[in-house]
Every structure is written in structure tokens, then in C-alpha cells.
Amino acid sequence: MNTLFIVNPAAGRGKCFRIWTRFEEVLQEKATFPYAIRLTRNKGDAKKFSATALQEGFERIISVGGDGTLNEIVNGVATSKIVLGILPFGTGNDLAHALNLRKDFNQMMKALVSPTIKNIDLVKINQDYFINASGIGIDGNVVKHIESRPMIKKFGKIGYMLSAFQTLMKYHPIKLNVTIDDENRVLSNVWIFAMANGPYFGGGMKICPDASLTDGLLDLCMVQNLTKLRFIQLFPLIYSGRHIQQHQYVTTLKAKKVTLESSTHLILQMDGEIKESPSVTVEVIPGSIQLIT
């Protein structure tokens, strides 16, 4: 199976490239399939490389990096029949976590040589796509804060926590007009409106513990009506998924289609990538991605 490896050397603050150079030695020794390698240098390269790969006749693309790299690739090949794979050498790797992907090089090679392929859901959001999770609210604002300050990424999780704290101090909960499968709702004082295909986002936060990549549904997690102090107190629960037990503040639902509107410009993150729009339409495309698991 003719394979293209798209490698983001900057992923994981450069960790990706260091791991990749070691993995490439194993690849050269054990690969039984033809392959090519392309390294990204700028934002958007992975999307461009993956779209070009379709025209060049590649049968599968392996994303080497984190969730952002995979998101670009998905947006380059969405709705095509190409097979995708993940070498989770980036920072977050939330989809890889959900899939319990192998981390041992020999196991990774075994999966590439004799792959097990699963059809998983894709999610269309306006004219773009995400494969794992999207969020509107404080999480989108935190990602935007980090993107506007590249130096923060060099500090890893410490930098993320610092950025989250700075964002929290300035954040004002929003009001959303929401339609969930034709049912209209008005949500006030919204801190997080998460739409998840997989259970994790934000580098290990179990935002939607019951989310499935293959059920044809979005899992929604709506967090609202908290003070800043209460938000800080409850926030650690998100890493275990126990936040969904706080029914006074957290509502969870499943849906096939969601639309959101606000009087303010919506800042949303999709697999860690930022978009801004006055309104958002989100819809599941069941089983439309072939993924090596």
C-alpha cells in the first residue's frame, strides 16, 4: 500500500522530530510497502500535502505529529476513501489516546505492515472538518491565547496552565442560541460548549466520557452558570470525567446536528485549531474516515 508519511517536526515542541528520526530507522529496516516522507514547515502544509497525495495516487497517509497535524490532513482528504494512520508523536494526541494506539515502535510497524482498519465518524463544522473534538467558550479562548503567543508552547503543560489562568481572569461567559436536532434552546452564562466525537480534548481532559468514534453521534457537554471560583474548584474533575456528575452546572446530550449563534463572534477550537465565526453548523458524517487502529 503506497504510503505517505506527513511529519510535523515542530509538534510537541520539537519532540516529534526527535522521535521520528529514531522511528525512521525502524521504518527503513522493516517496511514492506513503498513510502515517501514529507516534512511540514508552515501552518497549512499538512493539508496541502494530503490533498496533493490524493492526486498522486497514495493509498494511505500517516500523520506524524499531534492532533493539529491530523486535523490538517483530515481537512485535505475529507470524504475521500484514502486510509489514514497516526504516529502520535505530538503533545496532545487525544484521538490516539481514545483509540489506545500502540506506542512501541515494533508494534507501530506491525500495525503499518498488517493494518486493522476501522471506519470512524467525521464531523463537518461549517466548511471545515474535525475528527476528535471541538469547543466554544473558554477552551477556544485559551487556544487562541496560546496561538497568539508562540513562546508559551515552549513551556508545554506549564505554559498551557499559565495561559488558561490568564484567559480565565479575563473570560466572560457567553450566551448562545442553540438548535440541537431541531430543538431550540437559549443558553446563558456558558463556560464550555464542547462537541466531541472522541472522549478527550485539551491534552487528556475527559470532556465527554461516553463519546464513541463510531456511533454516528456527537456528544455534547455544556458547562454554565458557575462563578469563576466554582469553575476553578470543579475544573480538576474534567481529567477523570467526573465533572459530568455536577448536574447543577453540566449538561450532557447526544446529537446528530447542532447549530449555534451568538451576538458575539464565536471563537471555536477544532482538534486544537482555531476558527472564528458568527454562527456554527455542526453535523456528523458517520463512518466516513478509514483509520488504522
N, C-alpha and C positions, 0 to 999 in steps of 0.2 A: 504494500500500500504506500504509494508515493506521499511522503510526509514533509511538511514544512514546520520547522521549529521557529516560532517568533519569540525572541528573547528580549526582555526589558532589563538591560544591565543595571539600571538605576533603581529597580524595585528593591524594597527592603533596605533602603539607604546603602545600596551597593552590595548587599549580601547576596542578592540574586546572581550577580555575575561571578562572584567567588564560588558559589555552589555549582553554577553552571559549568565552569571550567573543569571542575572535578568530574561532574556527570558526563561531560562530553568525552572524556577518556573512556568511560564505560560504554558510551554510545558507539564510539569508533570500534571498540573491540567486539561488541555483541549484537549490533544492529543487523538484522536480516532483511531489511527493507531499504529502498532508496530514500534519501532525505536531503534537505537543504536547510540552511540556517540563515536567518536574518535578524540583525540586532537593531532595535529601535534607538533613535537618538532624540526625537522630539515627540511631543504630545500629538496623537493622531497617526503616528507611523504604523502602529499595530493594526488599526482599522484599514489603512491604505494597503498594507502588506497582505492582509487577509482577503480583501476584495480582489486584489491582483492574483492571489493564489487560485481563486476560482477560475479565472480566465486562463491560467497557466496549466490547469489540469491536475492540481494537487488533490488527493483524495481525503487527506486529513490535515488538520492544523493543530499543533501542540502549543498551548500558551505557557510560556516560561516566565513567571513573574507572580504578581498578586491579582486581586480581584479587578483592579482597574485595567490591567493588561487584557484580562479575559473579556471585560466589558467592551473594550475597543474591538476585539476580534469578533465578538458576537454581533456588534453593530456593522461590521464589514461583511458578514456572511449570513445574517438573519434570513430565515425562510428558505435557505438553500439546504441541500442534502449532505453537505460535507460533514465529516466526523471531526469532533473536537476532543482534545485531551488537555490535561492540566499537569504541569510540573509546578507544584506550589512553593516557589522559592521567594515569594514576596513577603510583605508584612502581615496583611490581614488574613488572606486565604480562607475566608469564611465559607465559600462554596466547597472547597476541598475538605474543610472540617465537617460540613454536613454530609459529604459523601464518604467520609472516613478513608480518604485516599492514602495510599502507601507512601511512606517517607524514606524507606530504604532503597538505595539505588538499584540493587538487583531486582527487587520487587517491582520498581518502576519499569525497568527494562522488560520484565516478564509481561507486564500489562501492555506494553507497546508492541511486543512481538506476537503475543497471543491475546488480543484485547477482548474484554467483555464490554459490549456496547449497550447502553440504556437510553431510551427515548425519554427526555425530560421536558418539562414545560418551559416556554419562553414567555416573557411579559413585554407587551408593547406599551410604551408610555409616550403619548403624543406621536412624534415621528421617530422616536428612538426606541431602544430595547434595553431591558436588563434581564439578567438570568438569576440573580440571587435576591436582592432586596433593594428597596427604595424608601426614602423617608422625607417627610416635610416637617419642619419645626426646628427644634434646637439642634438636631443632628445635622441637618443640612447647613445650618449656620456655622456649626463647628468645622465641617469640612471646608466651607468657603473661607473661613478664617485661616485655616491651615494652608489652603491653596494660595492665598494672597501673601503668605509669609513662608517662603520655601525653607528658610533656616530652621523652622520648627521641626521639619521632618527629620533633621539630623539628630534630634534628641529622642526619636522613637516614641514609646508609650509615655514617657515623661513629658515630652513635647505635646502629645495629644491631650494629656490630662491638664496641662497648663492652658492650652488653647480652649479646652472645654470649660475650665473655670472662668477664663476671661470672657468667653461667649455668654456663659450663664449670668454673669454680673450685668450684662447689657441686654439680655434677651427679654422680649415682651411677648407673652403667649398670644397666639393669633386666633381669629375667628374664621371658620371655614364653612362654606356651603357645600355639602357633600351629597352625592347620589350613589347609593350602594345597591346595585342590581335593581334599579328603578325605584328605590325607596329614598325619599329626600330627607335630609337631616341638616340641622344647623348646629355646629359645634362651636362652643365658645371656650376661651381660655385653654387653647390647645398647645401642649408642650411637644408632643410627638404624635405624628400620624404616620405609622410605618406600614408598608405594603410588602409582604415577604413571600417569596417563592421557597426559600430555604429558611431554617430556623435562626441563623446567626447573621449579625451585621456588626459593623464597627470594630472588627478585630476580636470577635469572641463573645459579644453580647448576645444572649439567647432571647432575642426580641419576640419571636413567635415560636415557642417551644414545639407546637404541634404542626408546624408547616411541613408540607410534603412537596417534593420537586416533581411529583408525578400524578397529583390528584386533580389537575385541571382547575385549581382554585388558588386565589390569593388569600393569605392570612393577613388580617388587619389587626393592628394594635394601636389603640387610641388612648393617649395619656393626657388628661386635662384636669383643670380645677385644683391645682396644687399651688401652694406658696413656694417660693424659692427654697426656703429651709426644708420643707417637706420633700421637695424634689431631691435635694441633696441627701436627705436621710434614706429615701427609698431607692435611690439610684443603684447602689451595690446589688440589689436583688436582681437586676437585669442580667447579671452574669450567670445566674443559676436558672433563670426563667420564672422565679417565684414572684416577680412583680405582677404577673397576671392574676395573682390571688388578691390583689388590692383593688377590689371591685368598686370601691368608692371613687377611685381615680382612673382605673384602667378598664377599658372595654375591648374585648376581642371578638372578631367575626371572621367568617369566610365569605368570599365573593368571587364572581367571575369578572365583573366590570365595576369600575369606580370612576367617578368624575369629581373633581374638586375645583372650587372657585373661591377667590378671596378678594377683598378690596385692596389688599396689598400684593405686591409682586411675590409669587411663591418661589422660595429657594428650596430645591429638592436635590438630594443626592441619589444617584443610581449606581449601585456597586462601588460607591466611593467617588463617583464622577459627578460634578456639579452642573445643573441646568437651572435656568430661571424662566418662569412663565407666569402669566396672569391666571391661567387655568390649566388643568391637567386631566387627561383621559387615560385610564389605565385598563388594559384588557389582557387576559391570559390567552395564549395560543398553545393549547395542550399538545404535549408530545412532539414538539417541532424542532428540538435540538437532539442530535445524536452525540452522546458523550461517552468517552471511555471511562469506566468506573473500576 
